[in-house]
Amino acid sequence: MRAAIFHDEHDIRVEDVEEPGPLTRGQVRLRPILCGICGTDLHEYLAGPIVIPTSPHPLTGSSAPQVLGHELSARVVEVADNVSTVAVGDRVSVQPLVFCGECYYCRRGLNHLCVQMACVGLSFDGGGIAEQLVLSASQVSVLPDTVSDKQGALIEPSAVAAYGVDRTGFRAGDSILITGVGPIGALSALYAHAAGASQVIISEPNPKRRALAASFGIATILDPTSDDVTSAVKDMTGGIGVDVAAECSGSEPGLNAALNAVRSHGTITQVGLHIKPASIDPMNLSNRDLSLIGTWCYPVTDWPRIIALVASGRFPVEKAVSDVVPVADIVERGFDRLLDPSGDAQKILVEVV
């Protein structure tokens, strides 16, 4: 079968690999339809292997070369005899985290913090940018007819965005600042609006990303290269500041803007991943009784809730997509475009079949 394979830094190839073998108990065979290129995939392409193991993973035994892809919609083409939760022909979205179920965190329902956690498309024997993928049936959730294949491929990053907003303690009627409106920032803004935000404010330096965010019609858009974000937010909130902030840029300026623009006793979640240390003023946390919270992935049980919210029409996740490209062009029209600082690409999905 054809698949997109990570071999090394700047070395992703679309090539033939062996098909997955026969199903075992509890498994399903999928034919992926669409799969997103994630920021983690970009980091691997730029400087990997980072997350992708170079020796057998302790839970899955997987190591590079690695079939990529963990944000996907797919169609079920085969199920094991004992599987009753999905059927051949169902369209599904994949929850890609693989966990041991036995460690301290798994036994407390914090499976996304499993000490041996693996991920489809990164540290697993298979990924979503391939003609076939075999998974546990527990990792797939059926998509209703009202949810498209494109939306189904966005459930995973939407779960990341939703968790980042939820961890602020956000409640309907709250105001929220989103710093950075890449794919996760865009989905965070859409989710906050769907969840009843009274005011959504977005800060983003890239003009093309600002234009996309403006097209959502749900937020006030600021340019941190010319706007004083703190002053502007205070002006829009009666001098108080936003109730909560989700920092999605993974940058020091974005983090400090979020810290300064939130009201006293407010909460900031760090959703964007920092690739280097960032400096903040800890007295800012103390003087204003702020909470700064890190987030990692999502609750693995969140798929039905996110799918239902998308199905309702209130969470139009497809608006975050800028391009759909064929798998044959994944490097040139996918990875390279996303890494072009002057480019206009936002979220790119790969058409697998």
Secondary structure, DSSP 8 states (H G I E B T S, - for coil): -EEEEEEETTEEEEEE--------TTEEEEEEEEEE--HHHHHHHHH--SSS-SS--TTT---SSEE---SEEEEEEEE-TT--SS-TT-EEEE--EE--S-STTGGGT-GGG-TT-EETTTSSS--SSBS-EEEEGGGEEE--TTS-HHHHTTHHHHHHHHHHHHTTT--TT-EEEEE--SHHHHHHHHHHHHTT-SEEEEE-S-HHHHHHHHHTSSSEEE-TTTS-HHHHHHHHTTTS-EEEEEE-S-SHHHHHHHHHHEEEEEEEEE-S--SS-----HHHHHHTT-EEEE--S--TT-HHHHHHHHHTTS--GGGGEEEEEEGGGIIIIIIHHHT-TT----EEEEE--
